[in-house]
Amino acid sequence: MLAALYWIFVLFVFVGLRYADPGWAEGGVPLVLVGLPWSIPVLLITGMISMIPGVGQFMATDAGNFFNFVVLCGGLNALLILGASKVLHLLRDSMRLRVVAAVVTTVLVARAQLIMPRIDRDALERSTPRDVPRDVVHVGGAVGWWQHCTYDSARNFDTCRIWNRGGLILEDGEFVPHDGGAPARTDELEITDSRYGPYEVRLCNGRILIPKAREGELK
């Protein structure tokens, strides 16, 4: 019972915290803590094999994180609580149990990959600050910021407003292209995710908008 409760708690940390607020799960720190001591070698090994083409991409997915921290780290600690020798004896003597364990693990990993993006979207929608446009875009990871831009055709410039996750306005005013070119038109103002900082608005076409008032500083 104790082993089952522990594993359910690890599952809650993986799913429940992100459902409540994706910022709580930023960097995977809660998962690393509940998965100790196995989470440390798993992080080191994952870092080394992430350079292998294909494998590294899987490790960065929800399925990869679920397998590493919930299945491996959580499972190993649950085995220790239950009694590792007893579990290994059962697995060694029962082919059926091994097949069931492999199937259940595969199904759970696949479900995590399908469900977690929906949970993240739902959590972000619930945490959207009040009085922001409906088409505001969240960027920068779990603890990120919100960005919204419009093109003023009459004056031929772009206006952007940026909020932090708490709803505080970080920047509001005219933005200019970092490349020094013409302002981005309405059909170009499709914002993509950014890990470079809240004051850079990165567009899907590869262009970057920065505040005109801080153009020299940011360039």
C-alpha positions as CSV (number, residue, x, y, z in Angstrom):
1,M,0.0,0.0,0.0
2,L,2.8,2.4,0.9
3,A,4.6,1.7,-2.4
4,A,1.4,2.3,-4.4
5,L,0.7,5.5,-2.5
6,Y,4.2,6.8,-3.2
7,W,3.9,6.0,-7.0
8,I,0.5,7.7,-7.1
9,F,2.0,10.8,-5.5
10,V,4.8,10.9,-8.1
11,L,2.1,10.6,-10.8
12,F,0.2,13.5,-9.1
13,V,3.4,15.7,-9.2
14,F,3.8,15.0,-12.9
15,V,0.1,15.6,-13.9
16,G,-1.6,17.4,-11.0
17,L,0.9,20.3,-10.5
18,R,0.9,21.1,-14.2
19,Y,-2.9,21.0,-14.3
20,A,-3.1,23.3,-11.3
21,D,-0.5,25.7,-12.6
22,P,2.2,24.9,-15.2
23,G,4.6,27.3,-13.4
24,W,4.8,24.9,-10.4
25,A,6.4,22.3,-12.6
26,E,8.9,24.7,-14.2
27,G,12.3,23.0,-14.8
28,G,10.9,19.7,-13.4
29,V,12.2,20.5,-9.9
30,P,9.3,18.8,-8.1
31,L,9.8,15.6,-10.1
32,V,13.5,15.6,-9.4
33,L,12.9,16.0,-5.7
34,V,10.3,13.2,-5.4
35,G,12.4,11.0,-7.6
36,L,15.6,11.2,-5.5
37,P,18.1,9.6,-5.4
38,W,17.5,8.1,-8.9
39,S,16.6,11.4,-10.5
40,I,20.2,12.6,-10.3
41,P,21.8,9.7,-12.4
42,V,18.8,9.8,-14.7
43,L,19.4,13.5,-15.4
44,L,23.1,12.9,-16.0
45,I,22.5,9.9,-18.3
46,T,19.7,11.8,-20.2
47,G,22.0,14.7,-20.7
48,M,24.6,12.4,-22.3
49,I,22.3,10.5,-24.6
50,S,20.4,13.6,-25.6
51,M,23.1,14.2,-28.1
52,I,22.2,11.1,-30.0
53,P,19.9,12.0,-33.0
54,G,16.4,10.9,-32.4
55,V,16.9,9.8,-28.9
56,G,17.4,13.3,-27.6
57,Q,14.2,14.5,-29.2
58,F,12.3,11.8,-27.4
59,M,13.8,12.7,-24.0
60,A,12.5,16.2,-24.3
61,T,8.9,15.1,-24.9
62,D,6.2,14.5,-22.2
63,A,6.5,10.8,-22.9
64,G,10.3,10.9,-22.3
65,N,9.9,12.8,-19.0
66,F,7.1,10.5,-17.9
67,F,9.3,7.4,-18.6
68,N,12.3,8.9,-16.9
69,F,10.8,10.3,-13.7
70,V,7.5,8.5,-13.2
71,V,8.3,5.1,-14.5
72,L,12.0,4.8,-13.8
73,C,12.6,7.0,-10.7
74,G,9.1,6.5,-9.2
75,G,9.1,2.9,-10.0
76,L,12.5,2.2,-8.6
77,N,11.6,3.9,-5.3
78,A,8.3,2.0,-5.2
79,L,10.2,-1.2,-5.7
80,L,12.5,-0.4,-2.8
81,I,9.5,0.3,-0.6
82,L,7.8,-2.9,-1.6
83,G,11.0,-4.9,-1.4
84,A,13.2,-5.1,-4.5
85,S,14.2,-8.8,-4.0
86,K,10.6,-9.8,-3.8
87,V,9.6,-8.0,-7.0
88,L,12.6,-9.2,-8.9
89,H,11.8,-12.8,-7.9
90,L,8.2,-12.4,-9.2
91,L,9.4,-10.9,-12.5
92,R,12.0,-13.6,-13.0
93,D,9.6,-16.4,-12.4
94,S,6.5,-15.0,-14.2
95,M,6.7,-14.2,-17.9
96,R,3.1,-13.1,-17.9
97,L,3.9,-10.4,-15.2
98,R,6.8,-9.1,-17.3
99,V,4.5,-8.8,-20.4
100,V,1.8,-7.1,-18.4
101,A,4.4,-4.6,-16.9
102,A,5.8,-3.8,-20.4
103,V,2.3,-3.3,-21.9
104,V,1.1,-1.1,-19.0
105,T,4.3,1.0,-19.2
106,T,3.9,1.5,-22.9
107,V,0.3,2.5,-22.6
108,L,1.0,5.0,-19.8
109,V,3.9,6.6,-21.7
110,A,1.7,7.0,-24.8
111,R,-1.1,8.4,-22.8
112,A,1.2,10.9,-21.2
113,Q,2.3,12.2,-24.6
114,L,-1.3,12.6,-25.7
115,I,-2.8,14.1,-22.5
116,M,-0.1,16.4,-21.2
117,P,-0.3,19.0,-24.0
118,R,-4.1,19.3,-23.4
119,I,-3.5,19.7,-19.7
120,D,-0.9,22.4,-20.3
121,R,-3.3,24.3,-22.7
122,D,-6.1,24.1,-20.1
123,A,-3.9,25.4,-17.3
124,L,-2.6,28.3,-19.4
125,E,-6.2,29.3,-20.3
126,R,-7.2,29.3,-16.7
127,S,-4.1,31.3,-15.7
128,T,-4.5,34.0,-18.4
129,P,-4.5,37.5,-16.9
130,R,-7.8,39.4,-17.0
131,D,-8.4,42.2,-19.6
132,V,-6.0,40.7,-22.2
133,P,-7.0,40.2,-25.9
134,R,-8.4,36.8,-26.8
135,D,-5.6,36.1,-29.2
136,V,-2.8,36.8,-26.7
137,V,0.1,34.3,-27.0
138,H,1.9,32.7,-24.1
139,V,5.6,32.1,-24.7
140,G,8.8,31.4,-22.8
141,G,8.0,28.1,-21.1
142,A,5.8,27.4,-18.1
143,V,6.9,30.5,-16.2
144,G,6.8,32.7,-19.2
145,W,4.9,35.8,-20.4
146,W,2.1,36.9,-22.7
147,Q,2.6,38.8,-25.9
148,H,0.2,40.5,-28.3
149,C,1.0,42.7,-31.3
150,T,-1.0,44.6,-33.9
151,Y,-0.1,46.5,-37.0
152,D,-1.2,50.2,-37.3
153,S,-1.7,50.6,-41.1
154,A,-2.4,54.4,-40.7
155,R,0.9,55.1,-39.1
156,N,2.8,52.1,-40.5
157,F,4.2,50.6,-37.3
158,D,3.7,47.7,-35.0
159,T,2.4,48.0,-31.5
160,C,3.0,45.3,-28.9
161,R,2.1,44.7,-25.3
162,I,3.8,42.2,-23.1
163,W,2.5,40.9,-19.7
164,N,4.2,38.6,-17.2
165,R,2.3,35.6,-15.9
166,G,0.8,37.7,-13.1
167,G,-0.7,40.2,-15.5
168,L,1.8,43.0,-14.9
169,I,2.6,44.9,-18.1
170,L,6.3,44.6,-18.9
171,E,6.3,46.6,-22.2
172,D,3.7,48.5,-24.1
173,G,4.3,50.6,-27.2
174,E,5.9,50.7,-30.7
175,F,8.1,47.8,-31.7
176,V,10.5,47.7,-34.6
177,P,12.0,44.8,-36.6
178,H,15.5,43.8,-35.3
179,D,16.6,43.5,-38.9
180,G,15.9,47.1,-39.6
181,G,13.3,46.3,-42.3
182,A,9.8,47.3,-42.8
183,P,7.2,46.8,-40.1
184,A,5.5,43.4,-39.9
185,R,2.1,43.5,-41.5
186,T,-1.0,42.0,-39.9
187,D,-0.6,38.7,-41.7
188,E,3.0,38.4,-40.5
189,L,2.3,39.0,-36.8
190,E,2.1,35.3,-35.9
191,I,4.0,35.0,-32.6
192,T,6.0,31.8,-32.0
193,D,7.4,30.5,-28.7
194,S,10.5,32.3,-27.4
195,R,13.1,31.3,-24.8
196,Y,15.2,34.4,-25.2
197,G,13.4,36.9,-23.0
198,P,10.1,38.8,-22.7
199,Y,11.2,41.9,-24.6
200,E,11.8,40.0,-27.9
201,V,8.7,39.1,-30.0
202,R,9.7,36.3,-32.3
203,L,7.5,35.7,-35.3
204,C,6.9,32.5,-37.1
205,N,8.6,33.9,-40.3
206,G,11.8,34.3,-38.3
207,R,11.7,38.0,-37.8
208,I,12.2,39.6,-34.3
209,L,10.4,42.7,-33.0
210,I,11.9,44.8,-30.2
211,P,10.8,47.9,-28.4
212,K,11.7,51.0,-30.3
213,A,12.5,52.8,-27.0
214,R,15.2,50.2,-26.3
215,E,16.3,49.5,-29.8
216,G,19.9,50.6,-29.3
217,E,20.2,48.7,-26.0
218,L,18.7,45.4,-27.3
219,K,20.6,45.4,-30.6
